[in-house]
Amino acid sequence: MGSIAVAPHRLPVLGHMVSLLRDPLEFLRSLPAHGDLVRVGLGPVSAVAVCDAELTRELLRRDRVFDKGGPLLDRVREMLGDGLVTCPYAVHRRPRRLVQPLFHSARTVEYASIMSERIAAVVESWCDGEVLDVKAQMHALTSAVTAATLFGHTVPGPVQRRMLSDVDRVVAAMMLRALVPTALLRLPTPGNRAYVRAITNLRAALAEIIATRRAEGGGTDLLAALIAAHDGGGERLSDLEISDHVITFFVAGTETTATALVWALALLDAHPAIADRLYAEAETVLAGRPARYEDLSRLPLTARVLTETLRLRPPVWFVTRTVGEDTELGGRSLTAGTTVLYSAFTIQHRADLYPDPERFDPDRWLTAKPSARTGFLAFADGARKCVGEDFAMTEMTLALATIAARWRLRTAPGSDPRPARSATLQPRRLRMRVNAAMPQAGSRE
């Protein structure tokens, strides 16, 4: 078996940290040129990056051998505990079996009316001509939807804003914390203290919400379903398990969905011809009203715009796993304890899967080859595939269509589209001016 090539520009101790922080997207794009498997340095940790779509699918489907772990996943676990995203293979199947029914398509239909209501409340609060912090607005939108579907009521505004602030602080710090030596994370620096305090505050806020929900009893929301869920033997989720799942759903439902919507709005502004078609679709289907679940089948371009956004700018842009036992992948030996990473961004920018991969082209999905669909990893794959994929796509489609039916957004001064040094792939800052849609929704004048 051959050796695994090392990515260029690796530094002692720092590994490829400089490249990852200076231009992470270019670094990830460059990896396939060095092989299907490439050694990279995540700070002092040596990892093997998987750069081939089929091998990545194999990794994801062999979840017993390639278990959740590694520097980035360990940082995520600090916030999420052992929720579905982070729990190891040994304990995953039971909670997955209990939680999966809560996200069946029939339940999504029920959630969609809540989504439509909360989305409309945010979108209708905008004023003609004002300049928005788009990230803050999309966070407000997705957190309102998540709180309503998860907890069955609206979390008070000040509490919601504090929770979002805590999530932002933690997610922003995860990337750097995954790359520096663990010993440095224990030092009582202002940044380390703020990180721990944000996690503590977020956990405390959610614990209070859960306690209130338990006291109220009943309900049809996700939290009530988690409390009531039991397996065939009658065993229910513990309080700690419920807490871990709740914080996972809150963070995933808020952070990743908001980030995808931010990128979608930015990409549409940069591609006016596509935006005009999207506006025309929204005007034809919605005529200015908020989108509803029954509209989804008549919004195919909106759905393709979101799929293409997730291909170009997947919010979860790279993930680490740990090899649980000596194994092989792609004809190469990997020893137990090896850190492996895969990147949806890397795979989804391969020219052999997606011709002209840097081009924003929603219509590529009209004639996409099976290999292109195999390479689409925004929601992962295998037994650990995102349980909320249908929920997320429904929410994003309703949100983008509702926005397109009411407003035209253009990038304003003060924006910075470069990727932030964050655990999710997001622009550093996006400010957009909103103007009310005219009757001819296709007009860009």
N, C-alpha and C positions, 0 to 999 in steps of 0.2 A: 504493500500500500504506500502511495506517495505521501510526501509531506504536505502540510498546509501552508500556503504562502502567507507572509506577513504583510499587511498593508503598509505602504510607504510612510515615512516621516514619523515613525514611532520614537518616542523619547524615553530615556530612563525614568522610572517612577511615574512620570506623567502619562506614559503611553500615548494614546492619540487624543488626550483631553484637549490639547490646544486646537487641533483640527475640528473636533466636535463642537467646541465652544465658539470658534471663530466663524466657521461656515458649515454647520452640521448637515445641511441638505447636500451641498457639493460633496462632502466626505461620504455620505451614504450613497450618492449617485455613483461615485467612483469605484465602489467596492467590487461590483461584478466583473470589472476588467481584470481583476487579479485571481478570479476563480470562483467556483460554486461555493467553496468554503474558504474563508479568509480569517486570519488571526488579527485581532485588533486589541488595543490596550485601553480598557475602561479605567483610566487612572492606573493604579498599581495592579489591577486585576486583568489577567490575560483571558480573552474570550474568543470564541469562534463564531464569526458572522456567517449566517446561511444566506446565500445570495441567489439561489435558484428556487423557482416557484414550486416545482414538484417536491424538492427536498424540504422546503418549508412546510408544505402540506403534510409530508411524512412526519416531520418533527411535531406538528400540532396534533396529529392523530395518534402518535405514540406518547400520550401524556403520562403514562406510568414511568417511562424511561426519562423523558424530557419533562421534568417536573417544574412547578412554579418555584422560582428562586433566582438568585443572581443579584447584583448590586442595585439595579433599578427596581426590580420587584420587591426587594427587601425594604427599600425606602417607601414604596407604595403601601406595603403591609404595615408600616408604622402608623399610617392613617386609617386604613381600611380593615385592619385586623385580618381575620380569616373569612372574609366574605367570598362570594363566588369567584371574583376576579383573582384573588390572591391565595386562597386556601390550597394546601398541598393535595396531591392525588389521593393520599390515604384517607382524607376526610371529605373529598369533593362530592362523591356520588350521592350520598344521603341528602345533603341540602339541595343539590341540583334537582333531585327527584321531587323534593317538596316544593321548590320554588318554580320549577318549569311550568306547571299548570297556571300560575298567576300571569304568565305572558303568552298564553295561547291566543290565537287570532281573535277568538270570540271575546276575550277580555279586552283586547285592544279596541274593538268596536265600542265597548262600554267606556273606555278611557277617552276615546276620541272626542266625545261631547264636552268633557272637561277641558281637554286640550284646546278645542276651538274657543271656548269661553275665555280661558286665561290668555290665550294668544291675542284675541281681539282686544282684551282690556289693555294690554301693553301697547299694541299697535295703534289703537285709537287714542292713546294719550299723547301721541306726538303732535307737534304743531308745525304747520306749513312754514318752511323756511328755516327752521331751527337746525343747529348742528348737533349731532348725537355722538356720544361715545358708544360706538356700535357694540363693542365687547360688553360694556356694562348693560346695554339694553337687551342683548341676547341672553346674558346671564339672568337678568330680571325675568325675561320671558320663560326660559327653561326652568328656572327655580320655582316660578309660580306654578307651572304645569306639574313639576315633580312633587312639590309640596301638596298640591291638591289631590293628585292620584295616589301618592304614598300615604299621606296623613288624613285625607278626607276633609281638610279644611285649609284655609289660608293661614300660613304662619305669619304672625304680626310683622309688619314691614321692618321695624328696627331689628328684630331677631333674624329675619331673613337676610338683611344686609350684613349683619355681623357674621352670619354663617358663610355667606359668599366671600366676605373678606378673608375669613380664616381659610377657606378652600383655596382661594387665590394665593395666599401666602405660602401654603404648604406645597401646592403644585409648582409654583415658581421656583421653589428651593430644591425640589426633588432631583432635578437633572444634575446640578452641581454636587449635591450630596451623594449621588450615585457614583461620582467620579473621583472623589477625594478619599484618602485613607480613613477607615472607620474611626481610628483614634481621634482624629480631628473633630469628629461629630460630637464627641463627648465633652469638648472644652466649653466652659461657660461663656461663650462669646455672645454678643447681642443677637446675632443671627440665629445661633443655635437655641437660645432661650426663647426667641420669638417664634421659632418653628414649633418647639414643644408646647408653648403656650397656645398657639393656634389649634393644634390637635386636641389639647385638653379642653379648650373652650368649645370646639365643635362637638366633641364627644358629650360634653355636659349639656349642651343645648339639645342634642338629639335624645339624650337620656330623659330629659324633662318632657320632651314631646311624646316619647314612648310611654312614659309613666302616665301622662295625662290620657293618652289613647287607651291604655289598659283600664284606667279608672272609668272611662266612659263606656267601654264595652261595646259589643256589636259592631256595626259598620260594614261597609262593602269595599273599603279602600285596601291598598296593598298591605299596609301595616296590620290591619285587622285580619287579613288573610294569612299573613305570616304568623301571627299569634295563634290562629286557629289551625294552621297546617299540622298534619301528623302523617306518619307513614302507616303501612299496613298493620304494624303492631301497636299503633296508638301513641308512639313516641313523638313528642313535640320538640320544637326548637327551644333551646335554652335562651335565657335573657341575653347572654353574651352573644350567641349566634344571631339572634334577632337584631341586636345592636350592630353587629358587623355587617349584616346584610342591608340594614337600613342605611348605614353610612355609605356603603358601596353604591346602592341605588341612587342615593342623593347626589353623590359626587359624580358618578358616571352619567346620570340623567341630566345634570346641570352642566358640568364642565365640557364633556366631549360633544354633546349636542350643540351647545352654544358656540363652541369653537368651529364646528362644521358650518353653521349658519353664517358666522362672521366671514369665513373664507368664501362662501357662496356669494354673499353680497359684494365682496371685494372683486371676485372674478367676473361677476356680471357687469360691474361698472367698467372693468378693463376690456370687456368684449360686448360693445353696444349692440351689435347685430343679434347676438344670442339673447341679450337682455330684451330687445324689442320683441322677439318672438315669445319670450316668457311672459312679458306684459300682455301681449295679445291673447295668449292662452288664458291668463288669469281674468282678463276683461270678458272674454267670451263665456267662460264657465261660471264666474262669480258675479260679474256685473257690480263690483264694489263691495259685496258682502263678505264676511269671514268664510273661509273654507270649512267644509264639513266632511265627515268620513265618506259619505256617498259621492263626493266630488272626486275622490282619489283616482278612480278609473278614467276620469276625463282630464287628468293633469299629467299626461305621460312625459311631456318635456320637462316639467318641474321635477319629476322623479329622476329623469336622466341628468339634469343639471346637478342634482345632489349626489348622484352616483359618481359623476365625473369629478365633482368637488372632492369627494372622499378618496378618489383615486389619486388626484393631484396633491391633495393636502390632507392626508389621513390624520385625524387628531392624535391617535395613539400611533406614534411614528416608529418607535422601536421598543422591543420588549425583551427581557432577559429570562432565561430558564436555566435549570441546573441538571446536568446528567446524573441520573440516580444510580446507574451501574455501567460497567464497561460495555461499550456498544460500538456499532458502526453507523455511519451516515454518509451516503455518497461514496462508498468504498473507502472511507477514511476511518481510522480508529479514534474513538473518543473515550477517555478514561472517566471513571466515576468522579464527580466533583467538578468537572469542567463547566465553566459558564458558557452558555450558548446564547446568541442573540439573533433575532430576526427582525426585519424592518418591512412593514407594509409599504413604506415610502420607497425603499430600494426596489422591491419586486415590482411595484406599480409604475416605476419609471424605466423599466427595461424595454428597449426598443424592439426586441424580438417578440414581446407580448403586445406592446402598444405602439404602433407606428407613430413617429413624431411625438414621443411621450410627453414633451413639455407643452404641447398644444392643448388648450382647453376646448374639448370637442365632445359635447354631450351626445352628439349623433353617432359617435363611434359605437355606442351601446346598441344601436339598431341592428348592426351587422357584426357584432363582436363574436370572434371565434371562441370555441371552448377553452382554448389556452388563456385567452384574456380573462374569462370568468374564473378560471382556476387561479390566476394571479391576483385576483381581487381579494384582499385580505383585511379590509378595513374593520371587519367584525370577527377576524380570526377564523378558525375552522376546528373541526373535530369536536370532542366532548366538551371542550372549554370555549366553544364558539359563543359569542355574546348572546345571552338569553334575552336581551331586550332589543334585538335587531329590528323586529317588526314594529315595536313600540317607538323606537327612535326614528325610523324612516317615516312612520305615520306622522309623528310630531313635526319633523323637519319639513315634510311636504305641506302639511297644513299651514305651518308658519310662513314658509317662503311664498306660498300662493296668496295668503292673506296680505302679506306685505306688498306683493306685486300688484294686487288689486287696488291698493289704496295709495301707494307712494312710489316716488322715483328717488333713488338714493345715489348721490354722487360724492366721490371722495373729496374731502375738504383739507385745507392746509393743516399741518400738524400731525399728519398720518405717517407711520413708519411701517411699511409692509414686511420688513425683514423679520425672520423668525425669532421669537423670544427664546431665551435660554430656559426652557420650561419642559416639564415632563410631558406636556401636550404640545403639539405643533400649532402654534398660533402666532399671528402678527404681533409685533410689539405694541402697536397702537393703530387704531383705525377710527377716524372721525369722518362722518358723512353728513352732508346736508340733505334733508328730506323736503321734497316738494310734492304737493298733492297731485295725484294722477289726473290727467286731462281725459276727456271722453275718448280721444284717439290715443289709446294706451301705448301704441307703438312709437309715438313721437319722442324724439330725443332733443328737441329744440329747447 
